[in-house]
Structure formats: structure tokens, C-alpha cells
Amino acid sequence: MEYSTLGHSNLSVSNVCLGSMTWGLQNNQNDADQQLNYALEKQVNFIDTAELYAVPPSSDTYGKTEEIIGNWLSRHNNQRQHLVLASKIAGPSLPWIREGSPITGKNVELAVEGSLKRLQTDYIDLYQLHWPNRQHNHFGQHWPQQIDFSVTTTQQEVENMLDILEGLDRCVKAGKIKHCGLSDDTPWGLNTYLTLSKQHNLPRMVSIQNEFNLLQTQDTPYLLENCIRENIAYLPWSPLATGALTGKYLNNARPEGSRWTLMQRNGLFRDTDSTHKATQAYAEIAAQYGLTPAQLALAWCKQVHGVTSTIIGATNMEQLKENIDAFTIQLSDEALAEIGKVLKAFPKPF
């Protein structure tokens, strides 16, 4: 297992981060225990969760994933000091989470307290804002004219971001969280937080996690350069595009129990003709080099300049083993060139 420093923090994280969002819906406590134990055996030390999980989100599953991790931690107290545990506060719009209210400094404190209780731990190593209060170009909202950024004023957004940072600062000073990060945010969002941190001597973001995979590359080159220049860890989530890049949804297949058989909060926006054509092309490249489609996609993600640790997820042990093993693969220049041709042919499949 390879390790990298998490941005400008003092934390060393494995280049594989174990995601957990299926625990509590598609996976139970026993499944999670097996995944956690196997990941640690493979020297994965980075675990990502969120108060929102399990997903697809609902009032019935809110907080279930953190509770499952907390249950495991209560039986493995000796492992806590060796883990980098990350969680997130949910953004606005979900009525069962603080009545759908936006992220504020006060809500950060409330959410941290709830996560600590569910996780059965005294501190969270990395605490992230799951998505911004403002409109943002994620979850398929990245086409021209889909978002009007002038709906709110810059002053309103900056004042809110300062209030959030002050709430995070109170949690850091209380020892409840160690570091802060972003999720589903943009270069403007990241840079505004960095500026406010410097101006007001508040915690500096150390990381950002966004969707990034062979079907979704909108963060390169601009946000990735931003992260490299500012020493911010870049953490891709959904490197398999919710399983699409495994090829299991080709030819309109819907394997029983798979993500695409469940109701999705933002719909199946990845399910397009271009997505399937690109996936088929990547599957053919994988076969050419003796790899599974998932291995190709994960190995590619690992090799992108600026990527610190890739967040993987699995609903069974076979998937988990395949995913972790993918990070030992080094793609050849020839394979990368073939992948590059498909990327150019399908730059924005969904």
C-alpha cells in the first residue's frame, strides 16, 4: 500500500480510501465488519463516511452508516489511533436533517456532536462539507445554462462561508475535529475558503472530494492544478461512476441489488447512450491488457497527477478485493494512450 500526506496536514493516508455509503442499506453490520477488517489487513488506513449515509438517502437510513462504524470501533478501540476517519455534514434540502436548513457555524457544531456520538469516538480526523449551500455544478449539473450563479450575491455567500469556518474553528479548538475539507465544490469555493482562512486566522481546508472518473473529468485541469498549487488533497469519489465503469449495466442490464436498481436522489443521470458507448470502449481496452473494466478505471484514477487517495466502495467482498488490488496496477504508456483516445471521443458522456 502506498501512502500520501493529506494536503498540508500531518496525516498520512493510504492511496485507497474505504467508502462506506452502502452500509446500512445494501450492507449490514456483518458486511461492514468484514470490509473494515479486510481493508485494515491490506493496510488501508483511510475511512470515509457521512451523517447522510446510507444512500440513497432517506429518513430511515440517516446516520445508520456512522452507527455501523461506531459499533465496529467500539469493538476495536486499539485501531482508532491508526485510522484516519473522515465524515461530512449534509448540505441543505433534506427535510429530515435539521429541517433542510443550510450549513451554518451552529449547524456544524450540532452535526459534529451527532457524528461523534454515532461513531463512538472522541474526534474526527477530517470533517468535510458534503455539498455547498449555493448551487453547484455536480450530480450532472455541469452543462451550460443549468445553473444561474447570480441568484445569490457574492457577499451573501462569503458571509455564510465565514460563519461556517468559525463553526469549524470552534470544533477544532474543542478537539472534536482535527482538519477540515470540502466535497462537491468548485475552484471558486475552494479559493474563497482559503482566502477567508488566511484573512481571519481560521482552519485551512486540507482536502476536496469530488466525483472523478473516466466518465467525469470536469475537475481536470483547473481544480486539480488549484489543489497542487495550494497543497490541497484531491480525493475522487465514485471512481467507477456508481458501478457503470464495471460494465455491469451494459446492454440495459440491471443486476439484482445493484445501485441502479435503487431510487436515486438525482435520478440515473449517468445512464446515457454516450456513457454506455464509452464504457464499452474502456471494457475492450481492459480486456486487451488482461484487466477487468473496474481495474482499468481504478488504476487510471490512481495515476492522474494530483490525486491523493481514491474513495472506493463495494457491496461484497469480491468487489472489495478486486478494487483494492487494482491499486497495485501500473498502466503502461500504451494503455494510457488508448484510454486517452476514448476520453477525447467521449469527454462528457453524461
N, C-alpha and C positions, 0 to 999 in steps of 0.2 A: 504494500500500500504506500502510495506517495502522499506527502503532506505539504501544505502551503500555509503561510501566515494569512490570517483573516484580515485583509486590508491593513490598516495601520495599528491594529490591536496587537496584543501579546499572545493571541490564541493561535495554536497550530491545529489545522483541521485536515482531515483526510480528503483526498480528491473525490471521494464518494460521500454524499450526504444522504442518510436514510430518511426518506419522506414517509409520512405516517397517515395521510389523509383518508385512507380506506379503512383504518382501524376504527371499529365502532359501527360499521355498516356492512361492508363487504368482508371484513375480517373481524374475528373476535379476539378475546384476551389471549387465548392459547396460540392463535396465529401470530399475534404481535410478539408474544414471548419468544416464539421460535425465530422470528425475523430479527429481533433485537439480539438474541444470543448468537445467532449466526453472523450477523454484521460485526459484532464485537470480536468474534473469533477471527474474522477476516480483517481486523484492525481498523474498522470504521469507527471513528470517534465522534462524528457529527450527526446529530439527530434534529430533524426539523418538524415542527408541529404548529398548531394554531388553535386559538379558542373556538374558531368557526367549525373546526372539523368534528365529525366526519363529513365527507362530501359524497354526493350532492348535499348541500346544507339544508337543515330543517331544524325546527324547534325540538324535535325528538332526539336528534343526534348532537345537538350543540354541546360542546365540551367533552363528548364521550372519548375522543382520541386522547386528550390530555389525561383523562381519568385512567385510561388503559396504561399510558406511560407511567403515571404516578403509581399505579398498582405494581408495575414491574420494578420501579425504582425502590418502592418500599421493601421489596424482597432482595434488592441488590444494592444496598446502601454503599457498599465498598466500591462500586463502579462510578458513583456520581462524580467524583473528583477527576475521573479520566475522560468524562464526556463533555462535549460542547453542545449544550442543549439550547435550541432556538425555538421561540414561539412568536405569535403575532396577535396584535389587536385587530379586530374586524373593523372595516370601514363602515360608512353609513348605508342605510337602506334595508337592513334586515330587522323586521319589527320585533323579533324575539331576543335581539341583542341590544340592550339598553334602549329599547323602543325605537330602534333605527336611527338613533342620533349620531351625529358626526363624531369623528375623533377630536377630542379636546385634551388639554392637560389633565383635567379632572378625570375624564374617562380613561385615560392611560393608566392612572393610578388605580381606578376601580378594576380595570381589566387585568392588570398585573397581579392584584390581590387574588382575583378569581383563578388565574392560571397557576399561581404558586400553590394554592390550596389543592387544585385538581392534580397538579404534577407532584405534590407531596415533596417539595424541595424548598430550600430557603432562598434560592436565587436562580435567575435565568441568565445564561451566558450572553445570548443575543436576542434582543427584543425588537421586533420589526412592525412597521405599519403595513397592514396587509394590502390595502389599496388607498389611494388618496381620497380626501373629501371631494376634491374637484373632479370634473370629468377627465377621463384619461383614455389613452388610445390602446387599451389592452382588451383581451377577450373578443377579438375580431373587430374592434372599433378603430381600425387603422387606415381606413380608406378616406379619400378627400371628401370634405363636407359632412362627415358623420358627426363631428364634434365642433361646437362653437365655443372656443376658449374665451370669448369676450362676455360670456354670460355672467361671470363674476369679475370683479376688479382685481388687479394685481395686489393692491393694498389689502383687500379683504383676505386674499389667500395668504399673503405674507404674515399678517397679524395672527391668523389661525395657526400657521406653521410655527411661529414663535411661541404661542401658547402651548402647542404640543411639545416642543423642545423643552420648555420649562417644566412640564409634567414629567418628561423622561428624566430630566436632571434631578428632580426630587426623588425619583425611584433609584437612580444611580447613587445618589448621596446616602440613601437609606440602605444601600447594599442589596436591593431586591433585583436589580438587573446590572449586568456588567458593561454591556455595549449595546448600541442601537443601530438599526438598519432599516432599509426601505424594501418595499415589494410593489411590483406593478406600477412603477413610477418612471419618470422621464428625465432627460438631461436637465431641463429647467427645474424640475422638482428637486433633484439631487443637488444641483448647484445652489439653489436658494437655501436649502438646509445647511449646506457647507458655509455659505456666507453668513447666515444668522448665527451659526455656532461660533464663528470667529468674532463677529461683532459683539456678541453677548456672553462670551466665555461659557458656552453650553456644550453638552456632549456632541461630538462629531460623528456623523454616520460612518460606519465602517464597511457597510455592505449594501448591495441591492440585489434582489432576486426577481427576475422576470422570466416569462416564457421565452425559451430559446431552443430551437431545434432545426432540423433540416427543412422543415416547412414554415418556420417562423424565425426570420433572421433580422427583424427590423432594428435590433439594437446594435448591429454592426454596420458601419464602423463608428458611428458618432458616440453612442453611450459607452461602448467598450473603450474607446480612446479616453473618454472622460474618466472612466474608472482607473485605467492605467496611470494617467497623469496625476490623479488625485489620491492614488493608493487606496482605492475602494475595491473590496472583494466583489466579483461578479459571480452570482450563483444562479445558473439556469434551472428553472423548474419545467416540468413536463418535457424532458429531452426526447421522449418518444411520442409527443403530441397526443396525449391521453390514449396511447396504445396504437394510434394509427400507423406509426412507423414500424411496428412489428409486422405489418402486413395482414393482421388478423381480420381487418374489415374490408379487404379487397373483395370485389365481386359481390358487394352488398351483404357480406357475411356479418352475422351478429352473434358471436359465441355467447352461450348462456352465462349470465352473471357478469359479463364484461361492462366496462364503463358506458359504452354507447347504448346499452340496453336500459340504462337508468335515466330518469328525467334530469336534464342538465339546466342549471340556473340560467345560463346564457344560450341555451339551445346547442344543437350539434353544428355549430358554425364551421367546424373543420371538415365537415362532410361535404366535399365538393368534387366535381369531376377532376379538377387540377390536382387536388390532394391525392386522389387515387392514382392518377397517371404518374405523378412524381414518386409516390410510394412504390409503385410497380417498378419504376426505373431504378430506385435505390435497392429494391429487393434483388434485382438482376445483377447489380454491381456486387452486392453482398455474396451472392451465390458464386460469382466469378472468382472471388477471393476466399472462398471457403468459410464464410461467416454467415450468421443469421442476420436478418434485417435489423433486429434490435442491437446486436453487437456493433454493426456498422454505424448506426446512428449515435450510439453512446460513445464509441471510440472517436468519432468525428468531433462530437461536442467537447470531449476532453482536450482535444488538440487545438481548439480555437484559442488564439492568443488573447489573454485577458481573463479567461475562465479560471476561477479559483477552485470551486467544488461544484459538482453537478448533483442535483437533488433527484434521486431515483425513487420509485415506488413499485410495489409488487403486491399482487393478491394471493400468490402462492410461493412456496419455497423454490420451485423450479425456476420461476421468473426471477426471483431474487438472486439465485446463484448465477444465472445467465447474465444478469445485469451487472453484478459486481465483477464477474470475470471479464466483462468487456473492457474494463479499465486497465487491463494488462496488455491490451492490443495496441500496437502501434501501426497505424495505417501508412502504407507506402506512398511515395510521391505520385506514383501511377494511379493508385486508388483515389487519392485526393483530387487528382486531375479529372477523373471520371465523375466523381461527386460534383466537382465544380461545374461541369457541363450541365448536369441536371439542375443545379441551383440557378444557373443562368436561364435555363429553359422554363423553370417554374419558380421565379423569385418571390411571388406572393400567392401561393396556391389557395389560401382562404382569407 
